[in-house]
Amino acid sequence: MIGNIEGVDERIDNRTFRIFSEPTNPQDSDFQKRMRRYYGGEVDGISRQLARYIYTITKTYMPEMNPMMIYRLDRFGHGGHHRPFCDTGFAGVRIMEAHESYYRQHQDVRMKNGIEYGDVIGVSILNTRKTHISQRYHVSRPSPRLFQNQRMWPFQVRFSLLLRSIGTRIDDEELAGYKVYFRETTSSTWDKYYILGKGTTQFTLEGIVIDNYFFGVAAVGKD
């Protein structure tokens, strides 16, 4: 929904938008669900990671925009067109304005008690551009095969985190390297990272209390 910027709260805002995403993948196995009890990640499903990606891309390339990540599948009582994709295991989010008018949704065009109702055409150029940028960078991301072999080994009782098999058996000409991300467990975004070269197969994060953070590894393309 990229044109409904005049809300029922009488605010007009074409710079703030919401990114709705559910926390976990409905297709997760029982084993994956059990592991979340021990390692966390109940807010780190694939849809939530997609929401974080859109948030980061927007803040990087359109700093005048104000993205809001909403930790919910959709609005109250709504399912959304993205839900069927989520139900089958795909990452899916809903992007829409922060201040919407319910008078323009699912309504016949009419005037009643001085209020204009109806689904009429309207486009917010800034929000359209934001959606285009997010889609462009998402489809140009590195292939998932570039980081399919990564393993983390946080089991040892020591003041560090050891990551093994980074880049193992991967020799893709488009690969530039990897980013090892970490964030506090209450943070909504991946805030800190180290950049590793393409040939790195093992890396240790020293001087960090592993229980206080979440970790992730991402492939980085040359472009």
TADA-V878237 format. One record per residue. N is the residue number from 1. RES is the residue in one small letter. PSI is psi in whole degrees, -180 to 180 (NA if undefined). Layout:
((N:RES:PSI) (N:RES:PSI))
This chain:
((1:m:106) (2:i:22) (3:g:-2) (4:n:70) (5:i:-3) (6:e:104) (7:g:165) (8:v:-14) (9:d:12) (10:e:19) (11:r:140) (12:i:118) (13:d:110) (14:n:14) (15:r:-22) (16:t:132) (17:f:156) (18:r:145) (19:i:103) (20:f:135) (21:s:144) (22:e:158) (23:p:-39) (24:t:166) (25:n:123) (26:p:-19) (27:q:3) (28:d:143) (29:s:166) (30:d:-36) (31:f:-45) (32:q:-38) (33:k:-39) (34:r:-40) (35:m:-30) (36:r:-27) (37:r:-29) (38:y:-35) (39:y:-5) (40:g:-168) (41:g:14) (42:e:-5) (43:v:22) (44:d:31) (45:g:173) (46:i:-33) (47:s:-39) (48:r:-37) (49:q:-36) (50:l:-40) (51:a:-42) (52:r:-38) (53:y:-46) (54:i:-41) (55:y:-48) (56:t:-44) (57:i:-42) (58:t:-47) (59:k:-27) (60:t:-46) (61:y:-14) (62:m:67) (63:p:-14) (64:e:-12) (65:m:157) (66:n:83) (67:p:143) (68:m:120) (69:m:123) (70:i:120) (71:y:71) (72:r:146) (73:l:-45) (74:d:-172) (75:r:164) (76:f:127) (77:g:8) (78:h:149) (79:g:-40) (80:g:151) (81:h:-15) (82:h:-16) (83:r:-43) (84:p:-33) (85:f:-44) (86:c:-40) (87:d:-28) (88:t:7) (89:g:1) (90:f:156) (91:a:131) (92:g:137) (93:v:165) (94:r:127) (95:i:127) (96:m:167) (97:e:159) (98:a:-26) (99:h:103) (100:e:157) (101:s:115) (102:y:-17) (103:y:-20) (104:r:10) (105:q:127) (106:h:41) (107:q:144) (108:d:147) (109:v:120) (110:r:169) (111:m:128) (112:k:124) (113:n:38) (114:g:6) (115:i:132) (116:e:123) (117:y:160) (118:g:148) (119:d:101) (120:v:160) (121:i:136) (122:g:134) (123:v:131) (124:s:116) (125:i:-43) (126:l:-44) (127:n:-32) (128:t:-43) (129:r:-42) (130:k:-44) (131:t:-41) (132:h:-44) (133:i:-44) (134:s:-44) (135:q:-41) (136:r:-47) (137:y:-27) (138:h:-44) (139:v:-16) (140:s:11) (141:r:160) (142:p:153) (143:s:143) (144:p:-24) (145:r:-15) (146:l:-11) (147:f:29) (148:q:-15) (149:n:8) (150:q:144) (151:r:142) (152:m:140) (153:w:84) (154:p:17) (155:f:-29) (156:q:146) (157:v:89) (158:r:166) (159:f:55) (160:s:171) (161:l:126) (162:l:127) (163:l:127) (164:r:165) (165:s:22) (166:i:119) (167:g:4) (168:t:132) (169:r:18) (170:i:121) (171:d:72) (172:d:132) (173:e:-20) (174:e:-7) (175:l:130) (176:a:-33) (177:g:-154) (178:y:158) (179:k:128) (180:v:110) (181:y:151) (182:f:153) (183:r:158) (184:e:153) (185:t:-21) (186:t:-1) (187:s:142) (188:s:-10) (189:t:158) (190:w:108) (191:d:-31) (192:k:150) (193:y:160) (194:y:145) (195:i:128) (196:l:147) (197:g:167) (198:k:-36) (199:g:3) (200:t:128) (201:t:-13) (202:q:141) (203:f:140) (204:t:126) (205:l:110) (206:e:154) (207:g:38) (208:i:136) (209:v:104) (210:i:-26) (211:d:-18) (212:n:3) (213:y:160) (214:f:152) (215:f:155) (216:g:157) (217:v:136) (218:a:142) (219:a:148) (220:v:124) (221:g:163) (222:k:-24) (223:d:NA))
